[in-house]
Amino acid sequence: MDSQTIVAPMTPAGVSAVAALRVSGSRVRDVVRALFGERAAADLEPRRAALGTARSTLKEGDAEECRGEVIDQLLYLFFEGPNSYTGEDVLELYPHGNPLIVRELMQAIRRVPGVRLAEPGEFTRRAYLNGKMDLSQAESVADVIHSANRAELKNAHRLLSGALSKKVKLLTEQIKDISARLELDVDFAEEEADPDYAGWEGKLAAIRGNVESILKSFRSKASVSRIPLAVLYGAPNAGKSSLVNALLGEDRILVSSVPGTTRDFVEVRLFLAGGEIRLVDTAGIAATATDALDALSMQKSREVLEEADLKICVVDGSLPAADAEQEFNPDLVVLSKQDLVGGLPNAEGISLAAPSIAVSAKTGYGLEELSKEMNARLFKSTENTEDLWITSEREKACLEEALKGIDRALDLIRTSPAVELLAFEMQLVRRSLQSITGEISSEDILQSIFAGFCIGK
């Protein structure tokens, strides 16, 4: 493993209240000495936050006048290896989130001999190589960071805690047990009669079922991380834009009493209890277009509705009679402007094509109920479930190879094979399973996995 010390920001570029940097390797104490002085390095205690003034250079001596220009006054934490994220000595620094400060800190740290900028995912890669986590857990770190909804985040945390690793290791041990017996039979094949395969088919079939169960749980990252799309549509001046603003809690979209103010669909991001969704406000759909631009706007609205996961028809509930648009088979009907009818649901004379919720964007009436209903329809409940799924194409490929090997072994058992062939197939199955957790891995595989990580993780 690379013996150089690495450094990288842990927080994205940009202005913030606080930023975070991480240093990992054998030169961590030298970094503390360079930034904060000899006394700070001598007083360094694991897991104890310290406040110090970081300076750009440190000349000979530790007196204040011998030190360079001030970069920032900041908190820093030291984690002594192996009790750290990477298993090495680790220093975390928390300066003010000014990009100028972060850049100057990075430059000062990199001037320490033996310190370089970390590569993408290198901190987690070192954690894997130092035995702090297996390869499956290391891959799940990226899932924890990029999860788009609560279900995905819960699954990522289960993978990171080793739920998949435990299943795979149990299967690997079962395969090892069968392999050991087979290899023993190979060693004594000339001294004994043909080995007895009775019962082995059942054991292998049970293992196959468990492997297949994990494999069937695979969900591509693209499908799992896809942000659901909810589309509001309805007649001009039905209150769609006002409803979007009310759900967001801010005036994001221009609102006017003049029908047709929204001429193109507007997409915003809305956070519900289950995760983030894309919420689209469309141009009003009328029976006839007033002009060519109006016709084009309505066509755009129809196109985005075709992609919707949840179609919400907004109807002006203050009118004595209205019809929910039937053309798109709405999943939900919202009766808007209930403040104009005394704050009580007004569905009299309205033909509804789906379940309805009465709301008022002005008073907030019904908005909480609407948010809960949208959440329930767009995010499946995962409470009290122990199921998990895999999202790694690499793990999927390993499981497929293991399944093929088990199938070949079962075919051999049924045809009374040479025990050497059966033992060979078991070795291949075992290696496929061990590749999932990284007991067996190549440099190319590690490079492809961690190259997709952000720098600093």
Rosetta blueprint (number, residue, H / E / L):
1 M L
2 D L
3 S L
4 Q L
5 T E
6 I E
7 V E
8 A E
9 P E
10 M L
11 T L
12 P L
13 A L
14 G L
15 V L
16 S E
17 A E
18 V E
19 A L
20 A L
21 L E
22 R E
23 V E
24 S E
25 G L
26 S L
27 R L
28 V H
29 R H
30 D H
31 V H
32 V H
33 R H
34 A H
35 L H
36 F H
37 G L
38 E H
39 R H
40 A H
41 A H
42 A H
43 D L
44 L L
45 E L
46 P E
47 R L
48 R L
49 A L
50 A E
51 L E
52 G E
53 T E
54 A E
55 R E
56 S L
57 T L
58 L E
59 K L
60 E L
61 G L
62 D L
63 A L
64 E H
65 E H
66 C H
67 R E
68 G L
69 E L
70 V E
71 I E
72 D E
73 Q E
74 L E
75 L E
76 Y E
77 L E
78 F E
79 F E
80 E L
81 G L
82 P L
83 N L
84 S L
85 Y L
86 T L
87 G L
88 E L
89 D L
90 V E
91 L E
92 E E
93 L E
94 Y E
95 P L
96 H E
97 G E
98 N L
99 P H
100 L H
101 I H
102 V H
103 R H
104 E H
105 L H
106 M H
107 Q H
108 A H
109 I H
110 R H
111 R L
112 V L
113 P L
114 G L
115 V E
116 R E
117 L E
118 A L
119 E L
120 P L
121 G L
122 E H
123 F H
124 T H
125 R H
126 R H
127 A H
128 Y H
129 L H
130 N L
131 G L
132 K L
133 M L
134 D L
135 L H
136 S H
137 Q H
138 A H
139 E H
140 S H
141 V H
142 A H
143 D H
144 V H
145 I H
146 H H
147 S L
148 A L
149 N E
150 R H
151 A H
152 E H
153 L H
154 K H
155 N H
156 A H
157 H H
158 R H
159 L H
160 L H
161 S L
162 G L
163 A H
164 L H
165 S H
166 K H
167 K H
168 V H
169 K H
170 L H
171 L H
172 T H
173 E H
174 Q H
175 I H
176 K H
177 D H
178 I H
179 S H
180 A H
181 R H
182 L H
183 E H
184 L H
185 D H
186 V H
187 D H
188 F L
189 A L
190 E L
191 E L
192 E L
193 A L
194 D L
195 P L
196 D L
197 Y L
198 A L
199 G L
200 W H
201 E H
202 G H
203 K H
204 L H
205 A H
206 A H
207 I H
208 R H
209 G H
210 N H
211 V H
212 E H
213 S H
214 I H
215 L H
216 K H
217 S L
218 F L
219 R L
220 S L
221 K H
222 A H
223 S H
224 V H
225 S L
226 R L
227 I L
228 P L
229 L E
230 A E
231 V E
232 L E
233 Y E
234 G L
235 A L
236 P L
237 N L
238 A L
239 G L
240 K H
241 S H
242 S H
243 L H
244 V H
245 N H
246 A H
247 L H
248 L H
249 G L
250 E L
251 D L
252 R L
253 I L
254 L L
255 V L
256 S L
257 S L
258 V L
259 P L
260 G L
261 T L
262 T L
263 R L
264 D L
265 F L
266 V E
267 E E
268 V E
269 R E
270 L E
271 F E
272 L E
273 A L
274 G L
275 G E
276 E E
277 I E
278 R E
279 L E
280 V E
281 D E
282 T L
283 A L
284 G L
285 I L
286 A L
287 A L
288 T L
289 A L
290 T L
291 D L
292 A H
293 L H
294 D H
295 A H
296 L H
297 S H
298 M H
299 Q H
300 K H
301 S H
302 R H
303 E H
304 V H
305 L H
306 E H
307 E L
308 A L
309 D L
310 L E
311 K E
312 I E
313 C E
314 V E
315 V E
316 D E
317 G L
318 S L
319 L L
320 P L
321 A L
322 A E
323 D E
324 A L
325 E L
326 Q L
327 E L
328 F L
329 N L
330 P L
331 D L
332 L E
333 V E
334 V E
335 L E
336 S E
337 K L
338 Q H
339 D H
340 L H
341 V H
342 G L
343 G L
344 L L
345 P L
346 N L
347 A L
348 E L
349 G L
350 I E
351 S E
352 L L
353 A L
354 A L
355 P L
356 S E
357 I E
358 A E
359 V L
360 S L
361 A L
362 K L
363 T L
364 G L
365 Y L
366 G L
367 L H
368 E H
369 E H
370 L H
371 S H
372 K H
373 E H
374 M H
375 N H
376 A H
377 R H
378 L H
379 F L
380 K L
381 S L
382 T L
383 E L
384 N L
385 T L
386 E L
387 D L
388 L L
389 W L
390 I L
391 T L
392 S L
393 E H
394 R H
395 E H
396 K H
397 A H
398 C H
399 L H
400 E H
401 E H
402 A H
403 L H
404 K H
405 G H
406 I H
407 D H
408 R H
409 A H
410 L H
411 D H
412 L H
413 I H
414 R H
415 T L
416 S L
417 P L
418 A L
419 V H
420 E H
421 L H
422 L H
423 A H
424 F H
425 E H
426 M H
427 Q H
428 L H
429 V H
430 R H
431 R H
432 S H
433 L H
434 Q H
435 S H
436 I H
437 T H
438 G L
439 E L
440 I L
441 S L
442 S L
443 E H
444 D H
445 I H
446 L H
447 Q H
448 S H
449 I H
450 F H
451 A L
452 G L
453 F L
454 C L
455 I L
456 G L
457 K L
